[in-house]
Amino acid sequence: MNLPLDYKKGFKNFLNVKIELSKKPFIPREETEFWVEAAIRELKKEKKKTHCLDLFSGSGCVGIAILKNIKNSYCDFADVNRKTLEQIKINLEINNIENKRARLIKTDIFSNIKRKYDYILANPPYVAKERLPELELQVKLYEPKIAWYGRQQGMFYIEKFLKKAKSFLRKNGKIFFEFDPEQKHKIGEIFKREGYKKFKFFKDQFKKWRFAKIEY
Ligand SMILES: C[S@@+](CC[C@H](N)C(=O)[O-])C[C@H]1O[C@@H](n2cnc3c(N)ncnc32)[C@H](O)[C@@H]1O
């Protein structure tokens, strides 16, 4: 089994942003581009300065696409894996992002997050244990397991994320996050249990349920 082409090439284009992959982070996917574009459309309507959190940030593709497209925006990048933070540093430099607009945080989900945000954007690890047999061998062999494996039903991180996320949102804040189509029902139950009232599910470009937006 060969190294993924994107690792061989060493970079990936994500919404016209160059994302370098030398530290072998999770390779940005087109399904993610699709919802980040939707988030950017909303951010463009904001009148004031916006503070974003790119949680589970990996290569940094989500937050860097936002910083490149939204003038008056700031982004904190948060990930548990030190190597991804090194990768984000490289990608911020390549894309000429001013230092003051970005911060890197090593954290276990929200453990080291100390402030509230206008937007939280998250692509957590969500591949279910039960679906491991169908997972592409190339992903299993080459992309870091910590980046994609979501344990039972793939819900381990999504559940922990949703328990805490609302307490890190500013008034009128928004959350965009990605999931596997099979998780939609369970996520709906968590929304109810955790008291999220204003939320909507969306499909991706392949007509599969893929992301949710929460307003708080
Ligand atoms: C699916 S990747 C997403 C990467 C990138 N945001 C993207 O969309 O391409 C998930 C990321 O979550 C990180 N991660 C895994 N467990 C974590 C935890 N407990 N706290 C914070 N980040 C975690 C992984 O290191 C990985 O970079």
The ligand as an SDF file (V2000), in Angstrom:
LIG
                    3D

 27 29  0  0  0  0  0  0  0  0999 V2000
  -10.5270   14.6400   11.7740 C   0  0  0  0  0  0  0  0  0  0  0  0
   -9.0670   15.4880   12.2800 S   0  0  0  0  0  0  0  0  0  0  0  0
   -9.5110   17.1220   11.7570 C   0  0  0  0  0  0  0  0  0  0  0  0
   -8.3580   17.9420   11.2420 C   0  0  0  0  0  0  0  0  0  0  0  0
   -8.7560   19.2310   10.5200 C   0  0  0  0  0  0  0  0  0  0  0  0
   -9.5450   20.1150   11.3510 N   0  0  0  0  0  0  0  0  0  0  0  0
   -9.5250   18.9310    9.2560 C   0  0  0  0  0  0  0  0  0  0  0  0
  -10.7360   19.2020    9.2130 O   0  0  0  0  0  0  0  0  0  0  0  0
   -8.9410   18.4350    8.2840 O   0  0  0  0  0  0  0  0  0  0  0  0
   -9.2470   15.5250   14.0480 C   0  0  0  0  0  0  0  0  0  0  0  0
   -8.1460   16.1900   14.8560 C   0  0  0  0  0  0  0  0  0  0  0  0
   -8.5000   16.0700   16.2610 O   0  0  0  0  0  0  0  0  0  0  0  0
   -7.3310   15.9300   17.0320 C   0  0  0  0  0  0  0  0  0  0  0  0
   -7.6960   15.3290   18.3230 N   0  0  0  0  0  0  0  0  0  0  0  0
   -7.8830   14.0320   18.6430 C   0  0  0  0  0  0  0  0  0  0  0  0
   -8.2230   13.8940   19.9310 N   0  0  0  0  0  0  0  0  0  0  0  0
   -8.2630   15.1420   20.4550 C   0  0  0  0  0  0  0  0  0  0  0  0
   -8.5520   15.6600   21.7520 C   0  0  0  0  0  0  0  0  0  0  0  0
   -8.8510   14.8540   22.7650 N   0  0  0  0  0  0  0  0  0  0  0  0
   -8.5050   17.0030   21.9410 N   0  0  0  0  0  0  0  0  0  0  0  0
   -8.1710   17.8400   20.9190 C   0  0  0  0  0  0  0  0  0  0  0  0
   -7.8890   17.4010   19.6680 N   0  0  0  0  0  0  0  0  0  0  0  0
   -7.9330   16.0720   19.4360 C   0  0  0  0  0  0  0  0  0  0  0  0
   -6.4180   15.0770   16.1830 C   0  0  0  0  0  0  0  0  0  0  0  0
   -5.0650   15.2480   16.5580 O   0  0  0  0  0  0  0  0  0  0  0  0
   -6.7360   15.5950   14.7630 C   0  0  0  0  0  0  0  0  0  0  0  0
   -5.8260   16.5780   14.3800 O   0  0  0  0  0  0  0  0  0  0  0  0
  1  2  1  0
  2  3  1  0
  2 10  1  0
  3  4  1  0
  4  5  1  0
  5  6  1  0
  5  7  1  0
  7  8  2  0
  7  9  1  0
 10 11  1  0
 11 12  1  0
 11 26  1  0
 12 13  1  0
 13 14  1  0
 13 24  1  0
 14 15  1  0
 14 23  1  0
 15 16  2  0
 16 17  1  0
 17 18  1  0
 17 23  2  0
 18 19  1  0
 18 20  2  0
 20 21  1  0
 21 22  2  0
 22 23  1  0
 24 25  1  0
 24 26  1  0
 26 27  1  0
M  CHG  2   2   1   9  -1
M  END
$$$$
